[in-house]
Amino acid sequence: MEELRFRVVTGTDPDLFEERINRAVAELPKEAVLVDVKFSAAGEGSRTLLAALVIYKLVEPWKD
């Protein structure tokens, strides 16, 4: 069994944050299986800090 791997995505602008999450998922290797995405929002002064933890693992490709 392959080990889990992680990517952290952060931002304060919701649109840019969404783009970063989409890019992080799109850049996963073809052998990657997305396991989960954890999301958090926290107030930081007058701004909101958005964070996501993308959890994935690499698997062997199917053989015909």
KOLNUDREN-591115 format. One record per atom (N, C-alpha, C, CB): residue number from 1; chain; x, y, z. Coordinates in Angstrom, 1 decimal, always signed. Glycine has a CB too. Example, Ala and Ser with C-alpha at 12.3 -4.5 7.8 and 13.67 -1.06 7.14 Angstrom:
<sites>
  num  chaine       x       y       z
    1       A   +13.2    -5.7    +7.8
    1       A   +12.3    -4.5    +7.8
    1       A   +13.2    -3.3    +7.8
    1       A   +11.3    -4.5    +9.0
    2       A   +12.8    -2.2    +7.1
    2       A   +13.7    -1.1    +7.1
    2       A   +12.9    +0.0    +7.9
    2       A   +14.1    -0.6    +5.7
</sites>
This chain:
<sites>
  num  chaine       x       y       z
    1       A    +0.8    -1.2    +0.0
    1       A    +0.0    +0.0    +0.0
    1       A    +0.9    +1.2    +0.0
    1       A    -1.0    +0.0    +1.2
    2       A    +0.5    +2.2    -0.8
    2       A    +1.3    +3.4    -0.9
    2       A    +1.0    +4.3    +0.2
    2       A    +1.0    +4.1    -2.3
    3       A    +1.9    +5.2    +0.6
    3       A    +1.7    +6.1    +1.7
    3       A    +0.9    +7.3    +1.2
    3       A    +3.1    +6.6    +2.2
    4       A    +0.2    +7.9    +2.1
    4       A    -0.6    +9.1    +1.7
    4       A    +0.4   +10.3    +1.5
    4       A    -1.6    +9.5    +2.8
    5       A    +0.0   +11.2    +0.6
    5       A    +0.8   +12.4    +0.3
    5       A    -0.1   +13.6    +0.5
    5       A    +1.4   +12.3    -1.1
    6       A    +0.5   +14.7    +0.7
    6       A    -0.3   +15.9    +1.1
    6       A    +0.1   +17.1    +0.3
    6       A    -0.3   +16.2    +2.6
    7       A    -0.8   +18.0    +0.0
    7       A    -0.5   +19.4    -0.5
    7       A    -1.3   +20.4    +0.2
    7       A    -0.8   +19.4    -2.1
    8       A    -0.7   +21.5    +0.6
    8       A    -1.4   +22.5    +1.3
    8       A    -1.6   +23.7    +0.4
    8       A    -0.6   +23.0    +2.6
    9       A    -2.9   +24.2    +0.4
    9       A    -3.2   +25.3    -0.5
    9       A    -3.8   +26.4    +0.5
    9       A    -4.2   +24.9    -1.6
   10       A    -3.3   +27.6    +0.3
   10       A    -3.8   +28.7    +1.2
   10       A    -4.0   +30.0    +0.3
   10       A    -2.7   +29.1    +2.3
   11       A    -4.8   +30.9    +0.9
   11       A    -5.1   +32.1    +0.2
   11       A    -6.0   +33.0    +1.1
   11       A    -5.6   +31.9    -1.2
   12       A    -6.1   +34.2    +0.7
   12       A    -7.1   +35.1    +1.3
   12       A    -8.2   +35.6    +0.4
   12       A    -6.3   +36.3    +1.9
   13       A    -8.0   +35.4    -0.9
   13       A    -8.9   +35.8    -1.9
   13       A    -9.7   +34.5    -2.4
   13       A    -8.3   +36.5    -3.1
   14       A   -11.0   +34.5    -2.2
   14       A   -11.7   +33.2    -2.5
   14       A   -11.5   +32.8    -4.0
   14       A   -13.2   +33.4    -2.3
   15       A   -11.5   +33.7    -4.9
   15       A   -11.4   +33.3    -6.3
   15       A   -10.0   +32.7    -6.6
   15       A   -11.6   +34.5    -7.3
   16       A    -9.0   +33.4    -6.1
   16       A    -7.6   +32.9    -6.3
   16       A    -7.4   +31.6    -5.5
   16       A    -6.6   +34.0    -5.7
   17       A    -8.0   +31.4    -4.4
   17       A    -7.9   +30.2    -3.6
   17       A    -8.5   +29.0    -4.4
   17       A    -8.7   +30.4    -2.2
   18       A    -9.7   +29.3    -5.0
   18       A   -10.3   +28.3    -5.8
   18       A    -9.4   +27.9    -7.0
   18       A   -11.7   +28.8    -6.4
   19       A    -8.8   +28.8    -7.7
   19       A    -7.9   +28.6    -8.8
   19       A    -6.7   +27.7    -8.3
   19       A    -7.4   +29.9    -9.4
   20       A    -6.2   +28.0    -7.1
   20       A    -5.1   +27.3    -6.5
   20       A    -5.4   +25.8    -6.2
   20       A    -4.6   +27.9    -5.3
   21       A    -6.7   +25.6    -5.7
   21       A    -7.1   +24.2    -5.4
   21       A    -7.2   +23.5    -6.7
   21       A    -8.4   +24.2    -4.6
   22       A    -7.9   +24.1    -7.7
   22       A    -8.1   +23.5    -9.0
   22       A    -6.7   +23.1    -9.6
   22       A    -8.9   +24.4   -10.0
   23       A    -5.8   +24.0    -9.6
   23       A    -4.4   +23.8   -10.1
   23       A    -3.7   +22.6    -9.4
   23       A    -3.6   +25.0   -10.1
   24       A    -3.8   +22.6    -8.0
   24       A    -3.2   +21.6    -7.2
   24       A    -3.7   +20.2    -7.6
   24       A    -3.4   +21.8    -5.7
   25       A    -5.1   +20.1    -7.8
   25       A    -5.7   +18.8    -8.2
   25       A    -5.3   +18.4    -9.6
   25       A    -7.2   +18.9    -8.0
   26       A    -5.3   +19.4   -10.5
   26       A    -5.0   +19.1   -11.9
   26       A    -3.5   +18.7   -12.1
   26       A    -5.3   +20.4   -12.8
   27       A    -2.7   +19.2   -11.2
   27       A    -1.2   +18.8   -11.3
   27       A    -0.8   +17.5   -10.7
   27       A    -0.4   +20.0   -10.8
   28       A    -1.8   +16.8   -10.1
   28       A    -1.5   +15.6    -9.5
   28       A    -1.1   +14.6   -10.6
   28       A    -2.7   +15.0    -8.6
   29       A    -0.2   +13.7   -10.3
   29       A    +0.3   +12.7   -11.3
   29       A    -0.9   +11.8   -11.7
   29       A    +1.4   +11.8   -10.7
   30       A    -0.8   +11.3   -12.9
   30       A    -1.9   +10.4   -13.4
   30       A    -2.1    +9.2   -12.5
   30       A    -1.6    +9.9   -14.8
   31       A    -1.1    +8.8   -11.8
   31       A    -1.2    +7.6   -10.9
   31       A    -1.8    +8.0    -9.5
   31       A    +0.2    +7.0   -10.7
   32       A    -2.2    +9.2    -9.4
   32       A    -2.7    +9.7    -8.1
   32       A    -4.2    +9.4    -7.9
   32       A    -2.4   +11.1    -7.8
   33       A    -4.6    +9.0    -6.7
   33       A    -6.0    +8.9    -6.4
   33       A    -6.3    +9.9    -5.3
   33       A    -6.4    +7.4    -5.9
   34       A    -7.2   +10.8    -5.5
   34       A    -7.6   +11.8    -4.5
   34       A    -8.3   +11.1    -3.4
   34       A    -8.4   +13.0    -5.2
   35       A    -7.8   +11.2    -2.2
   35       A    -8.4   +10.6    -1.0
   35       A    -9.4   +11.5    -0.3
   35       A    -7.3   +10.1    -0.1
   36       A    -9.0   +12.8    -0.1
   36       A    -9.8   +13.7    +0.6
   36       A    -9.3   +15.1    +0.4
   36       A    -9.9   +13.3    +2.1
   37       A   -10.2   +16.1    +0.7
   37       A    -9.8   +17.5    +0.8
   37       A   -10.4   +18.1    +2.0
   37       A   -10.2   +18.3    -0.5
   38       A    -9.5   +18.5    +2.9
   38       A   -10.0   +19.2    +4.2
   38       A    -9.9   +20.7    +4.0
   38       A    -9.1   +18.7    +5.4
   39       A   -10.9   +21.4    +4.5
   39       A   -11.0   +22.8    +4.3
   39       A   -11.1   +23.5    +5.6
   39       A   -12.2   +23.2    +3.4
   40       A   -10.5   +24.7    +5.7
   40       A   -10.6   +25.5    +6.9
   40       A   -10.6   +27.0    +6.5
   40       A    -9.4   +25.2    +7.9
   41       A   -11.3   +27.8    +7.3
   41       A   -11.3   +29.2    +7.2
   41       A   -11.1   +29.8    +8.6
   41       A   -12.7   +29.7    +6.6
   42       A   -10.3   +30.8    +8.7
   42       A   -10.0   +31.5   +10.0
   42       A    -9.9   +33.0    +9.8
   42       A    -8.7   +30.9   +10.6
   43       A   -10.4   +33.7   +10.7
   43       A   -10.3   +35.2   +10.7
   43       A    -8.9   +35.6   +11.1
   43       A   -11.3   +35.8   +11.6
   44       A    -8.4   +36.5   +10.3
   44       A    -7.0   +37.1   +10.6
   44       A    -7.2   +38.6   +10.4
   44       A    -6.0   +36.5    +9.6
   45       A    -7.5   +39.3   +11.5
   45       A    -7.7   +40.7   +11.4
   45       A    -9.0   +40.9   +10.7
   45       A    -6.6   +41.5   +10.8
   46       A    -9.0   +41.7    +9.6
   46       A   -10.2   +42.0    +8.8
   46       A   -10.2   +41.0    +7.6
   46       A   -10.2   +43.4    +8.3
   47       A    -9.2   +40.1    +7.5
   47       A    -9.2   +39.2    +6.4
   47       A    -9.6   +37.8    +6.8
   47       A    -7.8   +39.2    +5.7
   48       A    -9.9   +36.9    +5.9
   48       A   -10.2   +35.5    +6.2
   48       A    -9.1   +34.7    +5.5
   48       A   -11.6   +35.1    +5.7
   49       A    -8.4   +33.9    +6.2
   49       A    -7.4   +33.0    +5.7
   49       A    -8.1   +31.7    +5.4
   49       A    -6.2   +32.8    +6.7
   50       A    -8.0   +31.3    +4.1
   50       A    -8.6   +30.0    +3.6
   50       A    -7.5   +29.0    +3.5
   50       A    -9.3   +30.2    +2.3
   51       A    -7.7   +27.8    +3.8
   51       A    -6.7   +26.7    +3.7
   51       A    -7.3   +25.4    +3.3
   51       A    -5.9   +26.6    +5.0
   52       A    -6.6   +24.6    +2.5
   52       A    -7.1   +23.3    +2.2
   52       A    -5.9   +22.4    +2.2
   52       A    -7.8   +23.3    +0.7
   53       A    -6.2   +21.2    +2.7
   53       A    -5.2   +20.1    +2.7
   53       A    -5.7   +19.0    +1.7
   53       A    -5.1   +19.5    +4.2
   54       A    -5.0   +18.9    +0.6
   54       A    -5.3   +17.9    -0.4
   54       A    -4.6   +16.6    -0.1
   54       A    -5.0   +18.4    -1.9
   55       A    -5.3   +15.5    +0.1
   55       A    -4.7   +14.3    +0.5
   55       A    -4.9   +13.3    -0.7
   55       A    -5.4   +13.7    +1.8
   56       A    -3.8   +12.7    -1.1
   56       A    -3.8   +11.8    -2.2
   56       A    -2.8   +10.7    -2.0
   56       A    -3.6   +12.5    -3.5
   57       A    -2.9    +9.6    -2.8
   57       A    -1.9    +8.6    -2.8
   57       A    -1.6    +8.1    -4.2
   57       A    -2.3    +7.4    -1.9
   58       A    -0.4    +7.7    -4.4
   58       A    +0.0    +7.1    -5.7
   58       A    -0.3    +5.6    -5.8
   58       A    +1.5    +7.4    -6.0
   59       A    -0.9    +5.2    -6.9
   59       A    -1.2    +3.8    -7.1
   59       A    -0.6    +3.3    -8.4
   59       A    -2.7    +3.6    -7.0
   60       A    -0.5    +2.0    -8.5
   60       A    +0.1    +1.5    -9.7
   60       A    -1.0    +1.5   -10.8
   60       A    +0.6    +0.0    -9.5
   61       A    -0.7    +1.9   -12.0
   61       A    -1.7    +1.9   -13.1
   61       A    -2.2    +0.5   -13.4
   61       A    -1.1    +2.6   -14.4
   62       A    -3.4    +0.5   -13.9
   62       A    -4.1    -0.8   -14.4
   62       A    -3.3    -1.3   -15.5
   62       A    -5.6    -0.6   -14.7
   63       A    -3.2    -2.6   -15.6
   63       A    -2.5    -3.3   -16.7
   63       A    -3.5    -4.1   -17.4
   63       A    -1.3    -4.2   -16.2
   64       A    -3.6    -4.0   -18.7
   64       A    -4.5    -4.8   -19.6
   64       A    -4.0    -6.1   -19.8
   64       A    -4.8    -4.1   -20.9
</sites>
